[in-house]
Each structure stands twice: as C-alpha cells, then as structure tokens.
Amino acid sequence: MNYRHSFHAGNFADLVKHALMLWLLERRQASGPVTVIDTHAGAGVYDLTGDAVRSKEAEAGVARLMAAEGRPPLIEALAAEVAKLNPRGGVGLYPGSPLLVAGRLRRDDRYVGFELNPPVVELLEEALAPFPAAEARAGDGYDQAQAEAARTKGGFVLIDPPFERPDDYMRAAETGAAIVRADPRALVAIWTPLKDMETFDGFLRRLDQQGAKRVLVAEARLRPLTNPMKMNGCAMVVLNAPAGAEAAAAEICGWVAGTLGESGARSEVWTTG
C-alpha cells in the first residue's frame, strides 16, 4: 500500500491521528519538558487544492469536520488548529504532525522530524522555520528515532510510515517496542491503515513478541473490513498509554466513525497488558 500523504492529507485517518496526538502531547507536557520525535514527518503542511482535490479524501474528512456542529472537545481541539492555519475561512491548508506539534512547543520542549525524501525535507524545513525549537532532519526515521530517543529520556515518539515498503509494519512494531524497552518512560504512538484484520493482527502480534506493554489499540472503521484493497479504517496503537487514553481515543474514534463512516462503520478501543 503506497500512502502518499499529499494525496491523502486531511482525510479521516489524519483526523484520528492528529486529534489523539494532540491529546497525548498535552498529557506528556503536563509532566514536564518533552522531546517529540517524528519518524516520518512529511512536509509539515499540505495544500488541499493540489493532489488532495483528485482524491476527494479531504472533502470527505477535514471539510466535513469543519462544517460539523456539536464537535466533542478533542475533535474541537483539532478543528481549532485547522482554523488557525486558515484565517480567512475554508480548508485550503491542512497541518501535518510537525506543524501541529511545533505550534504547541514550550520553552524547554523540542521537536525532531525525520524525512527520507529530499524535496519533502526542504518543504519540512520551510514549514518549521518559524519555530526555533523544531528541527527537520534527513534520514531513515526508524533508525534515527531510536538513536534520538536514547539521548532523550521520556520522549514522545510518533511512528507514521507511508506503508510504501513491505516491511513497514514489521519495522514500525520493532522500532516502537525497542524504544519503550530501552526507556520505560517513553511514549510511542504508531499509526496504521486498516485494510484487513489478518495484516493488523500480525502487527499486534509482532508488538507482543517484542515485549510491548500497556498497549492502547484505537480503531476507527469507516466500513467493514471486507475489501483488503481499500483503506477501510485506521488505527492508533499507543505503547505506554497514559491514564485516560482509552476514553480520549473512544471520543475521537467514535466521532470519526459515527460522523464520517458508511453503513457498518464502528470504533473499537481497548488496552492490553
């Protein structure tokens, strides 16, 4: 599955990922300074008048978010960030994880985002230029995130690969588990698409085999998982999930599935270990 983010920016999966990420960041910041490490940072900000127009995924995602009434608090928090980026109204731009995090950094916080694609690295550097505590680095995020996390106790690591490579599920699981084994205080959030349960169950088994504990699994399914060629939903899998994460994820996934989903849509949230 090739997940080119400029094509999918602002879709339902971004809403799940970013709303829960903002909540996790707030919880981690409550305990002191935090370093956020992003393995697959992307461009930082996305023009929804480009590739996203052809996919219509932003139209079915963030555009519906911004038009919705009665948004629950954690969905409202993301909507406020989108509105901030579009001061004249509408949803021409969508913030990626780097911009969302950078805008919330405090004096002693840091953000380090890794990206392999050279043209995208340049876009990321441009997006982060106004934020002195946020840094873009070129390189393999899996390997470099582990090295950076080893230098930063209690870090918050985001693993959000494009799933262009057949080993992305394996490397995401192994990287996340290695980070929390080395530092039991680290918080790791891994995003994955949901196409079929066989693939996703294999990913969860890999985490378990690697010794991951206190794993929150938050699924938002827009439709039944009957067509493995489609992204039928998405999941956020959080290692060392903090107290309250299950309720936060249920609020977010429940709203996305219930508001944006098709017939048979549902959300599932549970914690292992």
Buried (B, 14 or more C-beta within 10 A) or exposed (E): BEBEBBBBBBBBBBBBBBBBBBBBBEBBBEEEBBBBBBBBBBBBBBBBEEBBEEBEBBBBBBBBBBEBEEBEEBBEBBBEBBEEBBEEEEBEBBBBBBBBBBBBBEEEBBBBBBBBBEEBBBBBBEBBEEBEBBBBBBBEBBEBBBEBBBEBEBBBBBBBBBBEEEEBBBBBBBBBBBBBBEBEEBBBBBBBBBBBEEBBEEBBEBBBEBEBBBBBBBBBBBBEBEEBEBBBBBBBBBBBBBEEBBEBBBBBBBBBBEBBBEEEBBBBBEBBE
